[in-house]
Amino acid sequence: MPTSPSSSAQAARVALAARLGELLRDAGLKGGELSARCGWHPAKTSRILHAKINPSDSDIRAWCRASGADDQADDLIASNRAADSLYVEWRRLTRTGLRHAQQARVPLYTNTSLFRAYSSRVVPGALQTREYAGALLRTVADVRRTPDDVADAVEARLARSSVVFEGGRRLVAVLEESVLRYRIGDETVMAGQLGHLLRAMSMPSVSLGVIPFTVQRTMWPTETFNLFDDRQAGVELLSAQVSVTAPTDVALYTQAFTRFAQLAVHGSAARSLITAALADLG
């Protein structure tokens, strides 16, 4: 059974408590010694270590300072802040349909200047045609057994995607060649989608790369993910949406994206792969 959002949040808090405990032990401190350095009652230290209370940003900074680990504070604070939204089941997000899940991320899109998308499965949302988005979301609704609001969800996705191309924003997308070959919808839908990718490549705000099947890998294909500036990564699992905000974790996704971009071909070589997939539709 998938983990519930509430239990996932508690698991994140337990993990945070474990990391704080490690800092305590690495510093060679007892709980009472750390409490004295932080200026609070030892009972508070105990409750934090047992994930009974959620430490504030200032609590975490004080803990790290007392443990001689100031460099750990930003990551721990980011993890703590994200505990409630780190892992959110699709079942929860889509219980009233798919439209809400599309609209819920509009503020994130509005506040992003640089979008980076790596996809090993489907065309990134910002580059999907109406027909491709419809075919994909109909499948999603069927698999996840959500209320049938696919038409509204498609409009919401297109409206959200339009934000990416406004206000001087930039989109850098890297696709595995398999994305060009997976049949989402019928041949007409796929032909329209592949043609749209060819047109999108000419937009000055878009960089599109394709990783060929035959390239020698220096990075294995991973789950699809998106980067929003340098502050957040979004990962879509079958059962949940994961938001990654801890700086070192975001940096890991950024590093992976850089590797994927280096594996990809661009320009005429990418066009050739898209054109070949288009021709093979028959």
C-alpha positions in Angstrom: 0.0 0.0 0.0 1.4 3.5 -0.9 2.7 5.5 2.0 0.2 8.2 3.1 1.3 11.9 2.9 1.0 12.2 6.7 3.1 9.2 7.4 5.6 10.3 4.8 5.9 13.7 6.5 6.5 12.0 9.9 9.1 9.8 8.3 10.8 13.0 7.0 10.8 14.4 10.5 12.2 11.2 12.0 15.0 11.3 9.4 15.7 14.9 10.4 15.9 13.9 14.0 18.3 11.1 13.1 20.5 13.6 11.3 20.5 16.0 14.2 21.4 13.0 16.5 24.4 12.2 14.2 25.6 15.8 14.5 25.4 15.5 18.3 27.4 12.3 18.4 29.9 13.5 15.8 30.6 16.5 18.1 31.0 14.2 21.1 28.3 15.9 23.0 25.6 14.7 25.4 22.1 16.0 25.2 22.5 18.1 28.3 25.7 19.7 27.0 24.0 20.6 23.7 21.0 22.0 25.6 23.2 24.2 27.7 25.0 25.5 24.6 21.6 26.2 22.9 20.1 27.8 26.0 17.1 25.6 26.3 15.8 22.8 28.6 17.2 19.3 28.1 13.6 18.1 27.6 13.4 20.0 24.4 16.5 18.3 23.0 15.0 14.9 23.9 11.7 15.8 22.2 13.5 16.9 19.0 15.7 13.8 19.0 12.6 11.6 19.3 10.7 13.6 16.6 8.1 14.6 19.2 8.3 18.2 18.2 9.2 20.0 15.0 12.3 22.2 15.5 12.1 25.8 14.2 14.7 27.3 11.7 16.4 29.0 14.7 16.4 25.7 16.7 18.2 23.9 13.8 20.7 26.7 13.4 21.4 26.7 17.1 21.8 22.9 17.1 24.2 23.0 14.2 26.2 25.9 15.7 26.5 24.0 19.0 27.6 20.9 17.2 30.2 22.7 15.1 28.2 22.0 11.9 27.0 25.4 10.7 27.5 24.2 7.1 24.7 21.6 7.6 22.0 24.1 8.7 20.6 25.2 5.3 20.1 21.6 4.1 18.4 20.6 7.4 16.2 23.7 7.4 15.1 23.0 3.8 14.3 19.4 4.6 12.3 20.4 7.7 10.3 23.0 5.8 9.5 20.5 3.0 8.4 17.7 5.4 4.7 18.2 4.7 5.0 18.6 1.0 8.0 16.4 0.3 6.0 13.4 -0.8 2.3 13.9 -1.8 0.3 11.0 -3.2 -1.3 11.5 -6.6 -4.4 10.0 -5.0 -4.6 13.0 -2.7 -3.8 15.5 -5.4 -6.3 14.1 -7.9 -9.2 13.1 -5.7 -11.4 15.7 -7.4 -9.9 15.2 -10.8 -6.7 16.1 -12.7 -7.4 19.8 -13.3 -6.5 20.8 -9.7 -3.1 19.0 -10.0 -2.3 21.1 -13.1 -3.5 24.4 -11.5 -1.8 23.8 -8.2 1.7 24.4 -9.7 0.9 27.6 -11.5 2.5 29.8 -8.7 5.7 27.8 -8.9 5.8 28.3 -12.7 5.1 32.0 -12.4 8.0 32.4 -10.0 10.5 30.5 -12.1 12.8 32.1 -14.8 14.7 29.0 -15.9 13.0 25.7 -16.5 15.0 22.6 -17.0 13.2 19.3 -17.8 14.7 15.8 -18.2 12.3 13.2 -19.5 12.8 9.5 -20.0 9.1 8.7 -20.6 6.9 11.4 -22.1 7.3 14.8 -23.7 7.6 17.5 -21.0 4.3 19.2 -20.3 5.4 22.6 -21.6 6.1 21.1 -25.0 3.0 18.9 -25.3 0.3 19.5 -28.0 -3.3 19.6 -27.0 -3.9 16.2 -28.5 -0.9 14.6 -26.9 -1.8 16.0 -23.5 -5.3 14.7 -23.9 -4.2 11.2 -24.8 -1.7 11.2 -21.9 -4.1 12.6 -19.3 -6.9 10.1 -20.4 -4.5 7.3 -19.7 -3.5 8.9 -16.4 -7.1 9.2 -15.4 -7.8 5.6 -16.3 -4.8 4.2 -14.3 -5.4 6.4 -11.3 -9.2 6.1 -11.5 -9.7 9.8 -11.0 -13.0 11.7 -11.8 -13.3 12.4 -15.6 -12.3 16.0 -16.0 -9.7 15.4 -18.7 -10.9 18.1 -21.0 -10.6 20.7 -18.2 -7.3 19.3 -17.1 -5.9 19.6 -20.7 -6.9 23.3 -20.8 -5.3 23.8 -17.3 -2.1 22.2 -18.5 -1.9 24.3 -21.6 -2.6 27.4 -19.6 0.1 26.5 -17.1 2.6 25.7 -19.9 2.0 29.0 -21.6 3.6 30.7 -18.5 6.9 29.1 -19.5 7.0 31.1 -22.7 6.2 34.5 -21.2 8.2 37.2 -19.5 11.6 36.3 -20.8 11.6 32.8 -19.3 13.8 30.0 -20.7 13.2 26.3 -21.2 16.0 23.8 -21.5 14.7 20.3 -22.2 16.5 17.0 -22.6 14.7 13.9 -23.8 15.7 10.3 -24.1 15.2 9.1 -27.7 12.7 6.7 -26.4 10.3 9.6 -25.7 10.1 10.1 -29.4 9.2 6.5 -30.0 6.7 5.8 -27.2 3.2 5.9 -28.7 1.0 8.3 -26.6 -2.2 8.4 -28.6 -2.5 7.2 -32.2 -0.2 7.9 -35.2 -1.9 11.3 -35.9 -1.4 12.5 -32.4 2.3 11.4 -32.3 2.9 13.0 -35.7 1.5 16.3 -34.5 3.6 16.1 -31.3 6.8 15.4 -33.1 6.1 18.1 -35.6 5.5 20.5 -32.7 8.9 19.6 -31.2 10.6 20.5 -34.5 8.8 23.9 -34.5 9.6 24.5 -30.8 13.3 24.0 -31.5 13.3 27.2 -33.5 12.0 29.3 -30.6 14.8 31.5 -29.1 13.6 30.7 -25.5 13.8 26.9 -26.0 16.8 24.6 -26.0 15.9 21.0 -26.9 18.3 18.1 -26.8 17.8 14.4 -27.5 19.9 11.6 -26.0 20.4 8.9 -28.7 19.9 5.3 -28.0 23.5 4.6 -29.2 25.3 7.2 -27.0 27.9 5.8 -24.5 26.3 6.6 -21.1 28.0 8.5 -18.4 24.6 8.9 -16.6 22.0 6.2 -16.6 18.4 7.0 -17.4 16.6 8.1 -14.3 13.0 9.1 -13.3 11.7 12.2 -15.1 12.3 15.4 -13.2 12.0 19.2 -13.5 14.2 21.9 -12.1 12.8 25.3 -11.2 15.7 27.8 -11.2 18.2 26.5 -8.7 15.7 26.2 -5.8 13.5 23.2 -6.3 13.4 19.9 -8.2 10.1 18.1 -8.9 10.1 14.4 -9.4 7.0 12.5 -10.7 6.7 8.9 -9.4 3.9 6.5 -10.3 2.3 7.0 -6.9 3.4 10.4 -5.8 4.8 13.9 -6.6 8.0 14.6 -4.8 9.3 18.1 -4.2 13.0 18.4 -3.5 14.3 21.6 -1.9 17.3 20.7 0.2 20.2 22.6 -1.5 22.5 19.5 -1.7 19.7 17.4 -3.2 18.8 20.1 -5.7 22.5 20.3 -6.6 22.5 16.6 -7.3 19.6 16.9 -9.7 21.3 19.9 -11.3 24.5 17.8 -11.7 22.5 15.0 -13.3 20.8 17.4 -15.7 24.2 18.8 -16.8 25.4 15.2 -17.5 22.2 14.5 -19.5 22.6 17.7 -21.5 26.2 16.7 -22.3 25.0 13.3 -23.6 22.3 14.9 -25.8 22.6 16.0 -29.4 21.2 19.4 -30.4 20.4 21.3 -33.5 20.4 19.4 -36.8 21.4 16.1 -35.1 18.4 16.3 -32.7 16.2 17.3 -35.7 17.3 14.2 -37.5 16.3 11.9 -34.6 12.9 13.6 -34.4 12.4 13.4 -38.2 13.4 9.7 -38.2 10.8 8.9 -35.5 8.2 10.9 -37.5 9.0 8.9 -40.6 8.8 5.6 -38.8 5.2 6.3 -37.8 4.3 5.0 -41.3 
